[in-house]
């Protein structure tokens, strides 16, 4: 694959991540079942009259995308690719509730139109006046990784020079609450709170002086066992001409459920001598939470240090070159992402 450089990043999450000068120094501890994102002043990015009619996910997406572009000193990308698990669930709930309340009569289509999963990418394109390639991926917990892979292919085939890639999910008001109640009665319950956020990255075939890192490779595996995933990981590294000892940091998507055994096996058997970090305790669990982990990894490579708030062990290194991200959800939709310093 052609070299892909991360030149700009932005994150809206349950932590104060929108401030580019901070990197998880002062974290907020959440003890509730759901955690909302810390929202910036959207008037700085969106016309107040227009923003008043926008869903939370759309506003988060527009603000984060503009900051990611500003971070890369880019006005408009050649392509916009987003990943989302639930889309604009707030408007979906509004439309479904109006169906019930109005007995399926006298319905206005506005909420339905705004509820589609590609609404965020479309609104970003309208705001930026970007008429290029525009695609949204809705692939569960690998939605963000699918968007990344598409961007990597675009750059490799010279169909774009700068691609804006992002992930957005919002909590909504009713659907997630129903999931929380359902989870409480299951043995496979997720202990991490459910969250929301928007994370955007400017990816380019050209390196800048301020580039964060290089995206080396992505692999998605639908089904694997705790034992077979180890072989999958070794093969993934081998394809990228790396040994286990070449990995300097592993970023894990632990959420406290019984499927964390996938992570525990890797921690204990393969990566016990390198720094191990997690992140979902800070941002919450949602379909595109791995994009927050990606944001953490890019900052580790740029700033060359690991915040205490994400450490799973006390191992440190003098230099961080290769970072491996691994995420899965309930034993399915496994993803490996490899980043390296540049």
Secondary structure, 3 states (H helix, E strand, C coil): CCCEEEEEEEEECCCCCCCCCCCCCCCCCCCCCECCCCCCCHHHCCCHHHHCCCCHHHHHHHHHHHHHHHHCCCCCCCEEEEECCCCCHHHHHHHHHHHHHCCCCCCCCHHHHHCCCCHHHHHHHHHHCCCCEEEEECCHHHHHHHHHHHHHHHHHCCCCCEEEEEEEECCCCCHHHHHHHHHHCCCCCCCCCECCEEEEEEEECCCCCCCCEEEEEEEEEEECCCCHHHHHHHHHHHHCCCCHHHCCEEEECCCCCHHHHHHHHHHHHCCCCCEEEECHHHHCECCCCHHHHHHHHHHHHHHCCCCHHHECCCCCCCCCCEEEEEEEECCEEEEEEEEECC
